[in-house]
Amino acid sequence: MKSIVVNIQDDNLVDKVLWLLDHFKNDGVEVVLKEDMEDLKLLKETRNDEKINFEDYLKNAN
């Protein structure tokens, strides 16, 4: 898989580029915004964390 990073300063142009890329989704192109990718990486890191019972969490919330 190849990854390409495109930096765009103009918000109007961002919408146009995303519109264009969306037309390639059926061909296997995946579009992920950098902001979303960073959130997904952080979320992935928490998958192996120990689970805490919600009641215990509430008890220690303060």
PDB file of N, H, CA, C and O in Angstrom:
ATOM      1  N   MET A   1       0.844  -1.169   0.000  1.00  0.00           N
ATOM      2  CA  MET A   1       0.000   0.000   0.000  1.00  0.00           C
ATOM      3  C   MET A   1       0.892   1.234   0.000  1.00  0.00           C
ATOM      4  O   MET A   1       1.910   1.272   0.690  1.00  0.00           O
ATOM      5  N   LYS A   2       0.521   2.203  -0.746  1.00  0.00           N
ATOM      6  H   LYS A   2      -0.307   2.172  -1.307  1.00  0.00           H
ATOM      7  CA  LYS A   2       1.229   3.488  -0.804  1.00  0.00           C
ATOM      8  C   LYS A   2       0.412   4.523  -0.059  1.00  0.00           C
ATOM      9  O   LYS A   2      -0.818   4.487  -0.074  1.00  0.00           O
ATOM     10  N   SER A   3       1.102   5.444   0.592  1.00  0.00           N
ATOM     11  H   SER A   3       2.102   5.473   0.604  1.00  0.00           H
ATOM     12  CA  SER A   3       0.438   6.550   1.277  1.00  0.00           C
ATOM     13  C   SER A   3       0.927   7.860   0.688  1.00  0.00           C
ATOM     14  O   SER A   3       2.101   8.010   0.350  1.00  0.00           O
ATOM     15  N   ILE A   4       0.016   8.794   0.572  1.00  0.00           N
ATOM     16  H   ILE A   4      -0.938   8.673   0.846  1.00  0.00           H
ATOM     17  CA  ILE A   4       0.340  10.118   0.047  1.00  0.00           C
ATOM     18  C   ILE A   4      -0.198  11.144   1.028  1.00  0.00           C
ATOM     19  O   ILE A   4      -1.332  11.035   1.493  1.00  0.00           O
ATOM     20  N   VAL A   5       0.614  12.135   1.338  1.00  0.00           N
ATOM     21  H   VAL A   5       1.535  12.223   0.960  1.00  0.00           H
ATOM     22  CA  VAL A   5       0.184  13.227   2.200  1.00  0.00           C
ATOM     23  C   VAL A   5       0.037  14.468   1.330  1.00  0.00           C
ATOM     24  O   VAL A   5       0.952  14.832   0.590  1.00  0.00           O
ATOM     25  N   VAL A   6      -1.112  15.109   1.425  1.00  0.00           N
ATOM     26  H   VAL A   6      -1.855  14.813   2.026  1.00  0.00           H
ATOM     27  CA  VAL A   6      -1.369  16.329   0.664  1.00  0.00           C
ATOM     28  C   VAL A   6      -1.716  17.421   1.662  1.00  0.00           C
ATOM     29  O   VAL A   6      -2.674  17.289   2.423  1.00  0.00           O
ATOM     30  N   ASN A   7      -0.951  18.485   1.662  1.00  0.00           N
ATOM     31  H   ASN A   7      -0.173  18.592   1.044  1.00  0.00           H
ATOM     32  CA  ASN A   7      -1.223  19.628   2.539  1.00  0.00           C
ATOM     33  C   ASN A   7      -1.907  20.719   1.734  1.00  0.00           C
ATOM     34  O   ASN A   7      -1.389  21.163   0.709  1.00  0.00           O
ATOM     35  N   ILE A   8      -3.077  21.151   2.203  1.00  0.00           N
ATOM     36  H   ILE A   8      -3.498  20.791   3.035  1.00  0.00           H
ATOM     37  CA  ILE A   8      -3.864  22.162   1.498  1.00  0.00           C
ATOM     38  C   ILE A   8      -4.231  23.258   2.490  1.00  0.00           C
ATOM     39  O   ILE A   8      -4.761  22.981   3.566  1.00  0.00           O
ATOM     40  N   GLN A   9      -3.946  24.497   2.124  1.00  0.00           N
ATOM     41  H   GLN A   9      -3.516  24.722   1.250  1.00  0.00           H
ATOM     42  CA  GLN A   9      -4.220  25.612   3.025  1.00  0.00           C
ATOM     43  C   GLN A   9      -5.619  26.187   2.859  1.00  0.00           C
ATOM     44  O   GLN A   9      -6.207  26.663   3.830  1.00  0.00           O
ATOM     45  N   ASP A  10      -6.153  26.152   1.663  1.00  0.00           N
ATOM     46  H   ASP A  10      -5.675  25.765   0.874  1.00  0.00           H
ATOM     47  CA  ASP A  10      -7.449  26.751   1.362  1.00  0.00           C
ATOM     48  C   ASP A  10      -8.569  25.746   1.637  1.00  0.00           C
ATOM     49  O   ASP A  10      -8.624  24.685   1.015  1.00  0.00           O
ATOM     50  N   ASP A  11      -9.463  26.086   2.576  1.00  0.00           N
ATOM     51  H   ASP A  11      -9.418  26.947   3.081  1.00  0.00           H
ATOM     52  CA  ASP A  11     -10.563  25.182   2.938  1.00  0.00           C
ATOM     53  C   ASP A  11     -11.464  24.852   1.754  1.00  0.00           C
ATOM     54  O   ASP A  11     -11.973  23.735   1.660  1.00  0.00           O
ATOM     55  N   ASN A  12     -11.668  25.804   0.851  1.00  0.00           N
ATOM     56  H   ASN A  12     -11.255  26.712   0.928  1.00  0.00           H
ATOM     57  CA  ASN A  12     -12.504  25.538  -0.325  1.00  0.00           C
ATOM     58  C   ASN A  12     -11.849  24.504  -1.230  1.00  0.00           C
ATOM     59  O   ASN A  12     -12.531  23.667  -1.823  1.00  0.00           O
ATOM     60  N   LEU A  13     -10.545  24.564  -1.334  1.00  0.00           N
ATOM     61  H   LEU A  13      -9.992  25.243  -0.853  1.00  0.00           H
ATOM     62  CA  LEU A  13      -9.830  23.604  -2.156  1.00  0.00           C
ATOM     63  C   LEU A  13      -9.830  22.219  -1.507  1.00  0.00           C
ATOM     64  O   LEU A  13      -9.843  21.208  -2.209  1.00  0.00           O
ATOM     65  N   VAL A  14      -9.814  22.167  -0.179  1.00  0.00           N
ATOM     66  H   VAL A  14      -9.803  22.988   0.391  1.00  0.00           H
ATOM     67  CA  VAL A  14      -9.882  20.887   0.536  1.00  0.00           C
ATOM     68  C   VAL A  14     -11.145  20.137   0.133  1.00  0.00           C
ATOM     69  O   VAL A  14     -11.097  18.942  -0.159  1.00  0.00           O
ATOM     70  N   ASP A  15     -12.257  20.830   0.117  1.00  0.00           N
ATOM     71  H   ASP A  15     -12.295  21.801   0.354  1.00  0.00           H
ATOM     72  CA  ASP A  15     -13.532  20.198  -0.254  1.00  0.00           C
ATOM     73  C   ASP A  15     -13.477  19.653  -1.683  1.00  0.00           C
ATOM     74  O   ASP A  15     -13.989  18.567  -1.955  1.00  0.00           O
ATOM     75  N   LYS A  16     -12.864  20.400  -2.587  1.00  0.00           N
ATOM     76  H   LYS A  16     -12.448  21.282  -2.367  1.00  0.00           H
ATOM     77  CA  LYS A  16     -12.779  19.957  -3.982  1.00  0.00           C
ATOM     78  C   LYS A  16     -11.886  18.728  -4.118  1.00  0.00           C
ATOM     79  O   LYS A  16     -12.217  17.795  -4.849  1.00  0.00           O
ATOM     80  N   VAL A  17     -10.755  18.727  -3.414  1.00  0.00           N
ATOM     81  H   VAL A  17     -10.486  19.485  -2.820  1.00  0.00           H
ATOM     82  CA  VAL A  17      -9.837  17.589  -3.493  1.00  0.00           C
ATOM     83  C   VAL A  17     -10.488  16.349  -2.885  1.00  0.00           C
ATOM     84  O   VAL A  17     -10.372  15.257  -3.443  1.00  0.00           O
ATOM     85  N   LEU A  18     -11.167  16.502  -1.755  1.00  0.00           N
ATOM     86  H   LEU A  18     -11.260  17.389  -1.302  1.00  0.00           H
ATOM     87  CA  LEU A  18     -11.856  15.368  -1.147  1.00  0.00           C
ATOM     88  C   LEU A  18     -12.951  14.839  -2.057  1.00  0.00           C
ATOM     89  O   LEU A  18     -13.148  13.628  -2.154  1.00  0.00           O
ATOM     90  N   TRP A  19     -13.659  15.733  -2.720  1.00  0.00           N
ATOM     91  H   TRP A  19     -13.499  16.716  -2.642  1.00  0.00           H
ATOM     92  CA  TRP A  19     -14.704  15.324  -3.657  1.00  0.00           C
ATOM     93  C   TRP A  19     -14.082  14.478  -4.761  1.00  0.00           C
ATOM     94  O   TRP A  19     -14.625  13.435  -5.127  1.00  0.00           O
ATOM     95  N   LEU A  20     -12.945  14.923  -5.293  1.00  0.00           N
ATOM     96  H   LEU A  20     -12.504  15.770  -4.996  1.00  0.00           H
ATOM     97  CA  LEU A  20     -12.276  14.189  -6.361  1.00  0.00           C
ATOM     98  C   LEU A  20     -11.811  12.814  -5.876  1.00  0.00           C
ATOM     99  O   LEU A  20     -12.026  11.811  -6.557  1.00  0.00           O
ATOM    100  N   LEU A  21     -11.180  12.764  -4.709  1.00  0.00           N
ATOM    101  H   LEU A  21     -11.005  13.579  -4.156  1.00  0.00           H
ATOM    102  CA  LEU A  21     -10.671  11.501  -4.181  1.00  0.00           C
ATOM    103  C   LEU A  21     -11.786  10.516  -3.861  1.00  0.00           C
ATOM    104  O   LEU A  21     -11.601   9.306  -3.991  1.00  0.00           O
ATOM    105  N   ASP A  22     -12.933  11.018  -3.447  1.00  0.00           N
ATOM    106  H   ASP A  22     -13.084  12.001  -3.342  1.00  0.00           H
ATOM    107  CA  ASP A  22     -14.076  10.149  -3.145  1.00  0.00           C
ATOM    108  C   ASP A  22     -14.487   9.326  -4.361  1.00  0.00           C
ATOM    109  O   ASP A  22     -15.034   8.233  -4.214  1.00  0.00           O
ATOM    110  N   HIS A  23     -14.230   9.836  -5.548  1.00  0.00           N
ATOM    111  H   HIS A  23     -13.785  10.724  -5.668  1.00  0.00           H
ATOM    112  CA  HIS A  23     -14.594   9.116  -6.768  1.00  0.00           C
ATOM    113  C   HIS A  23     -13.718   7.886  -6.999  1.00  0.00           C
ATOM    114  O   HIS A  23     -14.040   7.053  -7.847  1.00  0.00           O
ATOM    115  N   PHE A  24     -12.628   7.762  -6.264  1.00  0.00           N
ATOM    116  H   PHE A  24     -12.367   8.439  -5.575  1.00  0.00           H
ATOM    117  CA  PHE A  24     -11.731   6.618  -6.411  1.00  0.00           C
ATOM    118  C   PHE A  24     -11.903   5.574  -5.301  1.00  0.00           C
ATOM    119  O   PHE A  24     -11.164   4.590  -5.262  1.00  0.00           O
ATOM    120  N   LYS A  25     -12.857   5.777  -4.412  1.00  0.00           N
ATOM    121  H   LYS A  25     -13.458   6.576  -4.444  1.00  0.00           H
ATOM    122  CA  LYS A  25     -13.057   4.838  -3.305  1.00  0.00           C
ATOM    123  C   LYS A  25     -13.399   3.437  -3.795  1.00  0.00           C
ATOM    124  O   LYS A  25     -12.946   2.453  -3.209  1.00  0.00           O
ATOM    125  N   ASN A  26     -14.184   3.331  -4.849  1.00  0.00           N
ATOM    126  H   ASN A  26     -14.551   4.129  -5.325  1.00  0.00           H
ATOM    127  CA  ASN A  26     -14.546   2.010  -5.379  1.00  0.00           C
ATOM    128  C   ASN A  26     -13.342   1.294  -5.987  1.00  0.00           C
ATOM    129  O   ASN A  26     -13.376   0.080  -6.189  1.00  0.00           O
ATOM    130  N   ASP A  27     -12.284   2.043  -6.277  1.00  0.00           N
ATOM    131  H   ASP A  27     -12.257   3.029  -6.112  1.00  0.00           H
ATOM    132  CA  ASP A  27     -11.066   1.457  -6.833  1.00  0.00           C
ATOM    133  C   ASP A  27     -10.056   1.108  -5.746  1.00  0.00           C
ATOM    134  O   ASP A  27      -8.950   0.662  -6.049  1.00  0.00           O
ATOM    135  N   GLY A  28     -10.428   1.306  -4.482  1.00  0.00           N
ATOM    136  H   GLY A  28     -11.327   1.667  -4.236  1.00  0.00           H
ATOM    137  CA  GLY A  28      -9.551   0.929  -3.379  1.00  0.00           C
ATOM    138  C   GLY A  28      -8.836   2.075  -2.707  1.00  0.00           C
ATOM    139  O   GLY A  28      -7.991   1.845  -1.842  1.00  0.00           O
ATOM    140  N   VAL A  29      -9.151   3.312  -3.079  1.00  0.00           N
ATOM    141  H   VAL A  29      -9.837   3.498  -3.781  1.00  0.00           H
ATOM    142  CA  VAL A  29      -8.512   4.461  -2.436  1.00  0.00           C
ATOM    143  C   VAL A  29      -9.202   4.720  -1.103  1.00  0.00           C
ATOM    144  O   VAL A  29     -10.428   4.807  -1.030  1.00  0.00           O
ATOM    145  N   GLU A  30      -8.405   4.841  -0.058  1.00  0.00           N
ATOM    146  H   GLU A  30      -7.410   4.770  -0.117  1.00  0.00           H
ATOM    147  CA  GLU A  30      -8.923   5.165   1.274  1.00  0.00           C
ATOM    148  C   GLU A  30      -8.457   6.572   1.616  1.00  0.00           C
ATOM    149  O   GLU A  30      -7.264   6.868   1.552  1.00  0.00           O
ATOM    150  N   VAL A  31      -9.387   7.433   1.975  1.00  0.00           N
ATOM    151  H   VAL A  31     -10.357   7.193   2.027  1.00  0.00           H
ATOM    152  CA  VAL A  31      -9.068   8.812   2.324  1.00  0.00           C
ATOM    153  C   VAL A  31      -9.214   8.962   3.826  1.00  0.00           C
ATOM    154  O   VAL A  31     -10.291   8.743   4.381  1.00  0.00           O
ATOM    155  N   VAL A  32      -8.111   9.343   4.489  1.00  0.00           N
ATOM    156  H   VAL A  32      -7.237   9.521   4.038  1.00  0.00           H
ATOM    157  CA  VAL A  32      -8.123   9.550   5.930  1.00  0.00           C
ATOM    158  C   VAL A  32      -7.481  10.907   6.203  1.00  0.00           C
ATOM    159  O   VAL A  32      -6.347  11.158   5.797  1.00  0.00           O
ATOM    160  N   LEU A  33      -8.206  11.769   6.886  1.00  0.00           N
ATOM    161  H   LEU A  33      -9.128  11.565   7.216  1.00  0.00           H
ATOM    162  CA  LEU A  33      -7.634  13.060   7.245  1.00  0.00           C
ATOM    163  C   LEU A  33      -6.567  12.859   8.311  1.00  0.00           C
ATOM    164  O   LEU A  33      -6.687  11.976   9.160  1.00  0.00           O
ATOM    165  N   LYS A  34      -5.533  13.672   8.267  1.00  0.00           N
ATOM    166  H   LYS A  34      -5.435  14.390   7.578  1.00  0.00           H
ATOM    167  CA  LYS A  34      -4.419  13.542   9.215  1.00  0.00           C
ATOM    168  C   LYS A  34      -4.918  13.626  10.654  1.00  0.00           C
ATOM    169  O   LYS A  34      -4.457  12.881  11.519  1.00  0.00           O
ATOM    170  N   GLU A  35      -5.851  14.524  10.906  1.00  0.00           N
ATOM    171  H   GLU A  35      -6.226  15.129  10.203  1.00  0.00           H
ATOM    172  CA  GLU A  35      -6.392  14.671  12.250  1.00  0.00           C
ATOM    173  C   GLU A  35      -7.059  13.375  12.704  1.00  0.00           C
ATOM    174  O   GLU A  35      -6.896  12.959  13.851  1.00  0.00           O
ATOM    175  N   ASP A  36      -7.806  12.742  11.810  1.00  0.00           N
ATOM    176  H   ASP A  36      -7.939  13.081  10.878  1.00  0.00           H
ATOM    177  CA  ASP A  36      -8.468  11.487  12.140  1.00  0.00           C
ATOM    178  C   ASP A  36      -7.455  10.369  12.348  1.00  0.00           C
ATOM    179  O   ASP A  36      -7.641   9.519  13.219  1.00  0.00           O
ATOM    180  N   MET A  37      -6.393  10.363  11.563  1.00  0.00           N
ATOM    181  H   MET A  37      -6.242  11.054  10.856  1.00  0.00           H
ATOM    182  CA  MET A  37      -5.373   9.330  11.672  1.00  0.00           C
ATOM    183  C   MET A  37      -4.690   9.397  13.035  1.00  0.00           C
ATOM    184  O   MET A  37      -4.441   8.365  13.657  1.00  0.00           O
ATOM    185  N   GLU A  38      -4.389  10.599  13.495  1.00  0.00           N
ATOM    186  H   GLU A  38      -4.592  11.437  12.989  1.00  0.00           H
ATOM    187  CA  GLU A  38      -3.752  10.746  14.806  1.00  0.00           C
ATOM    188  C   GLU A  38      -4.679  10.267  15.919  1.00  0.00           C
ATOM    189  O   GLU A  38      -4.227   9.641  16.877  1.00  0.00           O
ATOM    190  N   ASP A  39      -5.972  10.559  15.795  1.00  0.00           N
ATOM    191  H   ASP A  39      -6.339  11.068  15.016  1.00  0.00           H
ATOM    192  CA  ASP A  39      -6.947  10.081  16.779  1.00  0.00           C
ATOM    193  C   ASP A  39      -7.021   8.558  16.767  1.00  0.00           C
ATOM    194  O   ASP A  39      -7.095   7.933  17.825  1.00  0.00           O
ATOM    195  N   LEU A  40      -7.002   7.959  15.580  1.00  0.00           N
ATOM    196  H   LEU A  40      -6.942   8.467  14.721  1.00  0.00           H
ATOM    197  CA  LEU A  40      -7.063   6.510  15.469  1.00  0.00           C
ATOM    198  C   LEU A  40      -5.824   5.852  16.072  1.00  0.00           C
ATOM    199  O   LEU A  40      -5.926   4.800  16.702  1.00  0.00           O
ATOM    200  N   LYS A  41      -4.665   6.461  15.882  1.00  0.00           N
ATOM    201  H   LYS A  41      -4.583   7.316  15.370  1.00  0.00           H
ATOM    202  CA  LYS A  41      -3.428   5.916  16.464  1.00  0.00           C
ATOM    203  C   LYS A  41      -3.499   5.945  17.986  1.00  0.00           C
ATOM    204  O   LYS A  41      -3.109   4.982  18.647  1.00  0.00           O
ATOM    205  N   LEU A  42      -3.996   7.052  18.546  1.00  0.00           N
ATOM    206  H   LEU A  42      -4.313   7.834  18.009  1.00  0.00           H
ATOM    207  CA  LEU A  42      -4.130   7.151  19.999  1.00  0.00           C
ATOM    208  C   LEU A  42      -5.127   6.127  20.521  1.00  0.00           C
ATOM    209  O   LEU A  42      -4.906   5.511  21.564  1.00  0.00           O
ATOM    210  N   LEU A  43      -6.213   5.950  19.803  1.00  0.00           N
ATOM    211  H   LEU A  43      -6.394   6.450  18.956  1.00  0.00           H
ATOM    212  CA  LEU A  43      -7.224   4.976  20.208  1.00  0.00           C
ATOM    213  C   LEU A  43      -6.665   3.561  20.153  1.00  0.00           C
ATOM    214  O   LEU A  43      -6.929   2.753  21.044  1.00  0.00           O
ATOM    215  N   LYS A  44      -5.895   3.258  19.113  1.00  0.00           N
ATOM    216  H   LYS A  44      -5.681   3.914  18.390  1.00  0.00           H
ATOM    217  CA  LYS A  44      -5.304   1.936  18.972  1.00  0.00           C
ATOM    218  C   LYS A  44      -4.370   1.622  20.134  1.00  0.00           C
ATOM    219  O   LYS A  44      -4.318   0.483  20.599  1.00  0.00           O
ATOM    220  N   GLU A  45      -3.638   2.620  20.603  1.00  0.00           N
ATOM    221  H   GLU A  45      -3.680   3.545  20.225  1.00  0.00           H
ATOM    222  CA  GLU A  45      -2.709   2.423  21.715  1.00  0.00           C
ATOM    223  C   GLU A  45      -3.427   2.023  22.993  1.00  0.00           C
ATOM    224  O   GLU A  45      -2.832   1.373  23.853  1.00  0.00           O
ATOM    225  N   THR A  46      -4.691   2.396  23.135  1.00  0.00           N
ATOM    226  H   THR A  46      -5.174   2.924  22.436  1.00  0.00           H
ATOM    227  CA  THR A  46      -5.441   2.096  24.360  1.00  0.00           C
ATOM    228  C   THR A  46      -6.087   0.721  24.332  1.00  0.00           C
ATOM    229  O   THR A  46      -6.604   0.276  25.357  1.00  0.00           O
ATOM    230  N   ARG A  47      -6.077   0.037  23.207  1.00  0.00           N
ATOM    231  H   ARG A  47      -5.657   0.398  22.375  1.00  0.00           H
ATOM    232  CA  ARG A  47      -6.762  -1.255  23.095  1.00  0.00           C
ATOM    233  C   ARG A  47      -6.226  -2.298  24.052  1.00  0.00           C
ATOM    234  O   ARG A  47      -6.993  -3.138  24.523  1.00  0.00           O
ATOM    235  N   ASN A  48      -4.961  -2.278  24.352  1.00  0.00           N
ATOM    236  H   ASN A  48      -4.339  -1.596  23.969  1.00  0.00           H
ATOM    237  CA  ASN A  48      -4.374  -3.284  25.227  1.00  0.00           C
ATOM    238  C   ASN A  48      -4.338  -2.834  26.690  1.00  0.00           C
ATOM    239  O   ASN A  48      -3.831  -3.552  27.551  1.00  0.00           O
ATOM    240  N   ASP A  49      -4.871  -1.657  26.961  1.00  0.00           N
ATOM    241  H   ASP A  49      -5.283  -1.074  26.261  1.00  0.00           H
ATOM    242  CA  ASP A  49      -4.891  -1.165  28.332  1.00  0.00           C
ATOM    243  C   ASP A  49      -5.820  -2.017  29.190  1.00  0.00           C
ATOM    244  O   ASP A  49      -6.771  -2.626  28.701  1.00  0.00           O
ATOM    245  N   GLU A  50      -5.519  -2.037  30.467  1.00  0.00           N
ATOM    246  H   GLU A  50      -4.746  -1.542  30.865  1.00  0.00           H
ATOM    247  CA  GLU A  50      -6.362  -2.756  31.420  1.00  0.00           C
ATOM    248  C   GLU A  50      -7.725  -2.084  31.476  1.00  0.00           C
ATOM    249  O   GLU A  50      -7.822  -0.857  31.474  1.00  0.00           O
ATOM    250  N   LYS A  51      -8.766  -2.885  31.527  1.00  0.00           N
ATOM    251  H   LYS A  51      -8.688  -3.882  31.530  1.00  0.00           H
ATOM    252  CA  LYS A  51     -10.122  -2.338  31.607  1.00  0.00           C
ATOM    253  C   LYS A  51     -10.464  -2.034  33.063  1.00  0.00           C
ATOM    254  O   LYS A  51     -10.092  -2.775  33.973  1.00  0.00           O
ATOM    255  N   ILE A  52     -11.170  -0.943  33.259  1.00  0.00           N
ATOM    256  H   ILE A  52     -11.472  -0.341  32.520  1.00  0.00           H
ATOM    257  CA  ILE A  52     -11.575  -0.513  34.590  1.00  0.00           C
ATOM    258  C   ILE A  52     -13.097  -0.547  34.661  1.00  0.00           C
ATOM    259  O   ILE A  52     -13.776  -0.013  33.784  1.00  0.00           O
ATOM    260  N   ASN A  53     -13.620  -1.163  35.683  1.00  0.00           N
ATOM    261  H   ASN A  53     -13.069  -1.597  36.396  1.00  0.00           H
ATOM    262  CA  ASN A  53     -15.052  -1.198  35.913  1.00  0.00           C
ATOM    263  C   ASN A  53     -15.563   0.235  36.023  1.00  0.00           C
ATOM    264  O   ASN A  53     -14.936   1.071  36.673  1.00  0.00           O
ATOM    265  N   PHE A  54     -16.693   0.519  35.395  1.00  0.00           N
ATOM    266  H   PHE A  54     -17.203  -0.160  34.867  1.00  0.00           H
ATOM    267  CA  PHE A  54     -17.228   1.878  35.381  1.00  0.00           C
ATOM    268  C   PHE A  54     -17.541   2.384  36.785  1.00  0.00           C
ATOM    269  O   PHE A  54     -17.317   3.557  37.085  1.00  0.00           O
ATOM    270  N   GLU A  55     -18.058   1.512  37.646  1.00  0.00           N
ATOM    271  H   GLU A  55     -18.240   0.560  37.403  1.00  0.00           H
ATOM    272  CA  GLU A  55     -18.347   1.916  39.026  1.00  0.00           C
ATOM    273  C   GLU A  55     -17.066   2.329  39.764  1.00  0.00           C
ATOM    274  O   GLU A  55     -17.063   3.301  40.518  1.00  0.00           O
ATOM    275  N   ASP A  56     -15.983   1.583  39.540  1.00  0.00           N
ATOM    276  H   ASP A  56     -15.985   0.793  38.927  1.00  0.00           H
ATOM    277  CA  ASP A  56     -14.701   1.941  40.147  1.00  0.00           C
ATOM    278  C   ASP A  56     -14.188   3.269  39.595  1.00  0.00           C
ATOM    279  O   ASP A  56     -13.605   4.076  40.319  1.00  0.00           O
ATOM    280  N   TYR A  57     -14.411   3.476  38.321  1.00  0.00           N
ATOM    281  H   TYR A  57     -14.884   2.821  37.732  1.00  0.00           H
ATOM    282  CA  TYR A  57     -13.997   4.720  37.700  1.00  0.00           C
ATOM    283  C   TYR A  57     -14.719   5.893  38.361  1.00  0.00           C
ATOM    284  O   TYR A  57     -14.102   6.909  38.682  1.00  0.00           O
ATOM    285  N   LEU A  58     -16.029   5.746  38.564  1.00  0.00           N
ATOM    286  H   LEU A  58     -16.530   4.920  38.304  1.00  0.00           H
ATOM    287  CA  LEU A  58     -16.811   6.813  39.178  1.00  0.00           C
ATOM    288  C   LEU A  58     -16.365   7.077  40.623  1.00  0.00           C
ATOM    289  O   LEU A  58     -16.357   8.223  41.072  1.00  0.00           O
ATOM    290  N   LYS A  59     -16.005   6.044  41.327  1.00  0.00           N
ATOM    291  H   LYS A  59     -16.011   5.113  40.963  1.00  0.00           H
ATOM    292  CA  LYS A  59     -15.558   6.205  42.712  1.00  0.00           C
ATOM    293  C   LYS A  59     -14.262   7.013  42.773  1.00  0.00           C
ATOM    294  O   LYS A  59     -14.060   7.792  43.704  1.00  0.00           O
ATOM    295  N   ASN A  60     -13.389   6.832  41.790  1.00  0.00           N
ATOM    296  H   ASN A  60     -13.553   6.199  41.034  1.00  0.00           H
ATOM    297  CA  ASN A  60     -12.097   7.500  41.780  1.00  0.00           C
ATOM    298  C   ASN A  60     -12.033   8.719  40.883  1.00  0.00           C
ATOM    299  O   ASN A  60     -10.950   9.250  40.634  1.00  0.00           O
ATOM    300  N   ALA A  61     -13.170   9.167  40.399  1.00  0.00           N
ATOM    301  H   ALA A  61     -14.049   8.736  40.602  1.00  0.00           H
ATOM    302  CA  ALA A  61     -13.202  10.275  39.456  1.00  0.00           C
ATOM    303  C   ALA A  61     -12.703  11.577  40.076  1.00  0.00           C
ATOM    304  O   ALA A  61     -12.186  12.443  39.370  1.00  0.00           O
ATOM    305  N   ASN A  62     -12.853  11.716  41.372  1.00  0.00           N
ATOM    306  H   ASN A  62     -13.273  11.013  41.945  1.00  0.00           H
ATOM    307  CA  ASN A  62     -12.421  12.962  42.022  1.00  0.00           C
ATOM    308  C   ASN A  62     -11.050  12.769  42.510  1.00  0.00           C
ATOM    309  O   ASN A  62     -10.468  13.683  43.095  1.00  0.00           O
TER     310      ASN A  62
END
